[in-house]
């Protein structure tokens, strides 16, 4: 008795693509929004120069709540765009730290009543959330190992 012939699998198998750099930028933006939400919420309690009445504190708390909701949705969108790379910590560490820095700078400039041009300057830091830029910087600052090219 002969064994049945094995069937050839001619179906094209498409490998899943790796995640792009878009989730990293979204994580940085989401963390900046969450940091700003925390700062504005705390400022509504502790900053007397925010407003002379209750309107300023209420608006600051509403703005903080909307920033927090935005951050949650941006984080969820970034997680969906990560595809199978969700276990790779490289997508989380640097963008989240960068988002905290952007959020603190943006909140400080916003609460200090700076012009619109100055408010946009911390967003330039988002360039460091791009993976090719991070890889180039790490290769630039990492000493070469002997025996590796």
Residue pairs with C-beta under 8 A, 6 or more apart in sequence:
16 83
16 84
17 83
18 83
18 84
18 85
19 81
19 82
19 83
19 84
19 85
19 91
20 81
21 129
21 130
21 131
21 132
22 78
22 81
23 78
23 79
23 81
23 82
23 91
24 78
24 91
24 94
24 95
24 129
24 130
24 131
25 95
25 126
25 129
25 130
26 74
26 75
26 77
26 78
26 81
27 74
27 75
27 78
27 91
27 92
27 95
27 96
27 99
27 129
28 95
28 96
28 98
28 99
28 102
28 126
28 129
29 74
29 99
29 126
30 70
30 71
30 72
30 74
30 75
30 78
30 99
31 71
31 95
31 96
31 98
31 99
31 100
31 102
31 103
32 99
32 100
32 102
32 103
32 106
33 67
33 68
33 70
33 71
33 74
33 103
34 67
34 68
34 71
34 99
34 103
35 99
35 100
35 102
35 103
35 104
35 107
36 64
36 67
36 103
36 106
36 107
36 110
37 64
37 65
37 67
37 68
37 71
38 64
39 103
39 104
39 107
39 108
39 111
40 60
40 61
40 63
40 64
40 67
40 107
40 111
41 60
41 61
41 64
43 50
43 60
43 107
43 111
44 50
44 56
44 57
44 58
44 60
44 61
44 64
45 57
47 111
50 56
50 57
50 60
50 111
51 57
51 59
51 60
79 86
82 88
82 91
85 91
90 131
94 128
94 129
94 134
95 129
98 125
98 126
98 128
98 129
99 129
101 122
101 125
102 122
102 123
102 125
102 126
105 121
105 122
105 125
106 119
106 122
106 123
109 118
109 119
109 121
109 122
110 119
127 133
128 134
128 137
